[in-house]
Amino acid sequence: MLYREAGQYKTTYRADQAIFPILQDRIFIIAAILFAYLVVPFIATSYWYEVILLPVIIFSIAALGLNVLTGYTGQISLGTGGFMAVGAYSCYKLAGFFPDVNIIFIILISGLFAAGVGVIFGMPSLRIKGFYLAVATLAAQFFLEWLFQTVGWFTDYSSSATIAAPTSTLFGLRIMGPGSAPEIKYIIALTFLVVFCVVVKNLVRGRIGRSWMAIRDFDIAAELIGIRPLRTKLLAFAVSSYIVGVAGALYAFYVLENAEAEGFELLLISFPVLFMVVIGGLGSVMGSIMGAAFITLLPVVVVNVPGAIGVNVPSYVAQHIQLMVTGAAIVFFLIVEPNGLARLWQLAKEKLRLWPFPH
């Protein structure tokens, strides 16, 4: 088989601690990134960009941010939609205040506002956890939805209470707003995803990540060995909310293009992103991407596959099928494999490494 480690010797600590210590994994990741950057833009259609590629990439970023908080730190959050809304509305207001600043920098700065809001609502995490922390973040979700619906300043007192994508260019190419090419938006969103994956992967492998996981596994023991719970948890809330806020800005202006507060509500954003983390795998960068792909592509498959084989499925039936499949997948992974699709992928690689010998 091709997936073998024979002959791969690690002669330095750097090689032993590499993110992808196996040569085949490095080749696969590099090939996948090159394919995504160099091939997909030439073969994808507008439908693929709008319905599949951009939603999967942006929700992967959101799931990655939530995974930092829930998967690596063990802090349950139901306020993802609210934090994404903070990033979206911050980006909209900053673009209006500083029209000459490139929108890429505006998106990055808007994440800081989401991080600040996340820290504020993360302060109760020192005293409460589990179900009570979930209720506190749920309150944040409802409060932020109400705030953006009620205060007209956030929408520049628009009669429709919506925010539209600001027009911005980079190197002469329109990267946001009316007339922006979907290929450009795809490349920018993909770059954000790749950068955040590298940053999070390195964070969780260092002192910060070990502190997060110590808090997740046994917070009292972590405090006894010198880890400061409040600072560690608030840092997790800040990093998670920052990534989620950037995802919210991209979602509002690359997927929705004209967003309103109802577009970030609990059932549309917060629960689906949590399901992505559960199905993909808690505490896994790859699992965040797998879970986002599963939840995002499921409606596309349910709607298009029956029609492709000549079966007419009404839209309301397809919606119920989607909910049933999602619920069954959540129950399956919670019972059979709590670490989600990422763990199944890891088990498949382990079997390939040992094949044909039994494991």
N, C-alpha and C positions, 0 to 999 in steps of 0.2 A: 504493500500500500504506500501511497505518497506521504501520508501523515506519520512520519517517523522522526525520532530525535537522535537516532544513531549517528555518531560522528560529529555531533554539535557540542563542542566543549566550551565551557565558560571559564575563561582564564582571569577575569577581573570581577570585582564587586559590581561595577557598572553593568557588565553583561549579565550577571546573575540577577540583578534587581531591575532589569529592563521591563517595560510595560508588556512587551510581547517577546518573551525569551525564546520562543520556538520560531525558527526561520520561516516555516510555512505560514504561521500566523501573521508575521510581518509582511510576507509577500501578499497574502490575501487582503490585508487591510490597505496596503499601498495600492494594489490593483483595484480595489473597490473605490477608493478615493479618486484615483485617476479616471476610472470609468465614469464616476459621478460628475467630474469636472469636464472631461474631454469628450465624452461620448453622448451622455444623456442630453445635453443642450442641442445636439444636432439631430436627435431622433424623436424627442418628445413633442407632443402636440399641445395646443392650448388647453385641451381638456385634461391632459395628464398634469400640466402645471397647476391648474386651478383646483382640480378635484383630488388629486393624489399627491403629487410631489410636495407642493408648498404646505398643505395641511400636515402631512406626515412629518416634514422637517420641523415645522414650528411647534407642533405638539410634542415632538421628541425633545425640543429644548425645554418646554414647560414640564414635561415628565422628568427630565433630568434635574431641573431645579427642585421639584417636589421630592425626588428621590434623595437629594442631599439632606433634606429635613426629615423625611419619614423613613427612608431606607437605611441611611447611614447614622442618623442621630436618634431615631426612634420617637420623634415628635409628630403626632398625628395632626394633619392640617386639612381643613375643609374650606379654606379661604383662598384657594388658588385662583379662582375666577376674579375675586376682588383685587388681588395683587397684580394680576394681568391687566385689569382695568386701570390701576394706578399707573402702570407703565405706559399704557396707551394714551391716557389723558395727559400725562406729563409730557410725553413726546409731542402731542398736539399743541399744547400750550407753549412749550419751549420753541417749537418750530415757528410759532407766531411771534414770539418775543425776539428771536434771533434768526430772521429769515436768511441771513447770509452764511450761517454756519451749516456745514454739510450735515445731512440727515443722519449719516452713520454715527457721527459724534453725538447728535441729539438723542439717538436711540440708546447709545451707551450711557449717556448722562441720565436719561429717564429711568434707567434701571436703578440708579442711586436713590431716587425718590421712593421706588417700590421697596428697596432695601430698608430705608428709614421707616416706612410704614410697617414693614414686617418686623422690625426690631421693637416697635411700640407694642404691637399686638403679641409679640413673643415674650414680653416681660412676665406675664403670668406663668410662664412655663417653669419658673423656679419653684413655684408653690403647687402647681397642679400638673397633672399629666394624664395620659390615657383618654378616657371618655370626656373628662372635664376640659382638657385642653382642646379636644375636637370641638366642643361646644363653644369655647372661647374664639377659636378661629372661624367657626360658623357665624358667630356674632360679627366678626370683622367682615365676612362676606356680605351679610345683610346691610351692615352700616355703610360700607363703601358703595354698594349698589344704590342705596337710598341717597347718599351724598351726591353721586354723579347724576342721578335723575332729578334731584331737587334744586341744586345750586346751578343756576344758569351760567355762571362765570366760566365753568369748565368747558362749556360748548360755545362760548362767545355769544351767549343768549340767542342761539339758533332756535327758530320756531319749530324745527323738526327734532330738536334735542339730539342731533347726531354730529359726529366729528368726521370730517373728510380727510383723506390722505393728502398731506402737503406735497407740493411739487418740488422736486429736488433733482439735481444732476451731479454726475461725477465723471470727470474726464470727458465731458461733452455728451455723456449718455444719461438719459433720464432714468433714474433708479427708483423713483416713487412718484405717484400722482398719475393723472390721466395721460395715456399714451406711453407709459413705461412698459418695456418689453418683459414678458414673463421669464425669458431666459436670464435677464439681468437680476430680477427679483429672486429667482431660484439660486443663482450663484451666490448672492449676498446672504440669503438665508442659510444655505449650505455652509458657507464660511463661518457664520455665527455658530452653527451646530458643531463643526469640527473643532473650533477654538474652545468652546465650552466643554466639549468632551475631554480634550487634552488637559484643560485647567482642572476640571473636577477629578479626573483620574490621578493627576499628580497630587492634588490636595488630599485625597483620601489615602494615598500611600505614604504621607508624611505625618508629622507630629499632630497637625490639626485633625486629619482624618482619624488617626488613632484615638484622639481625645473624643471625637464624635462617637466612634464605635464603642468606646468605653462607657460613655454616658448611656448609649443605647442598651448595652448588655447588662450593666448594673451600676446605676448612677451613684448609689451610696458608696460602693467600693471604689468607684472612680474618684469621688471626692476625698476618700481616705488616702489615696495615693498621690494627691496633690493637684488633681484636675479641678479647676474652678467651674462649677456647673453653670452659673449664670452667664459668665463670659462665653463659655463653650456653646451653650444653647443659643444665645443671642447671635453669635457669629454664624451658626448654622442657619438661623432665621434670616440673617442679612444676606448671606451668600445665596440661599434658596430664593428669597424674594427678589434679589437682583436678577438672577437668571430668568425667573418667572416674569418679571417686569419687562425685560427685553423681549421675551416671547410674546407678551401681550401687545407691545408696540408693533411687532412684526405681524401678529395675527390681525390686529385692527386695520393696518394699512396695506398689507399684502394679500390677505385672504378676504376680509370683509370689505375693505376700501372705504366704506361709509359705515361707521360703527356707532352703536348706541349702548347705553348701560345694560339693557336687557340682553345684549349679546354675550355678556360675561356672567350670566346668572349661574346659580348652583347646578342646575340640571344640565346645562349646556356645556359648562367648562369644568367646574370643580370636581364633580363626580366622575366624568369621563377621564380626566387626568389622573385621579386616584386609581381608577380601574386600570389605566395604562401601567401604573407603577406595580400594582398587585399582580397583574397578568404577566407583565414583562419580567418582573423580579425585583424584590426589594434589595437595595444595596448593590445595584449593578448598572453600570453605564450602558452596556450593550442591552440590558433588559429594558431600559427606558426607551430605546429606539424600537425594540421589538414590540413592546406593549403599545407604543404610539402607532406603529404600523398596523397592528392587529385591530385596534379600536377604530382607527380612521378608515382602513380599507374594508372592514366588515360591511358597512352599509353599501359600499360600491359593489362588493361581491354579491350581496343578497339581492340587490336591484338588477344587476346586469347578467349574472350567470343564468337564472331561470329563463330570461328572454333569449339568451344565446342558444339554449337547447329547445326552444319552442314552447316553454311553459309561461303562461301569462299570470303574473303575481301582482295583485293590486298593491298600491303603495302602502296602505294601512296594514296589510298583511306582512309586507316586507319589513315594516317598522317593528311589528310584534316579533317577527322571526329574529330580527337583530337584537332585541332586548332579551329574548330567550337564550340565544347563543351566548351573549355577553354574560348573562347570569350563570349559565351552565359552566362557562369557562372560569369564572371567578370561583364558583364552588369547587370545581375540579382542581384548580391550582391550590386553593386553600387546604384541601384534604389530601391530595395526592402529592403535589410538589409545591410547597409554600414558596420556594425561591423562583417560581415562574419559568417562563420560556428560556431565560438565560441559563438556568440550571439544566434544562433539557439539552440545550446546545452544548453546554460543558460536558454533560454525560456522553453525548454523541462523540465528541472529540476524544474523550478518554477511551471509549470503546475502539475508536479507530487507531489509537496509539497502541492498544494491546491486541488488536485483531491479528490472527484468528484464534488467539488464546482466550479462554473464558475469563470473565471478570466477576 
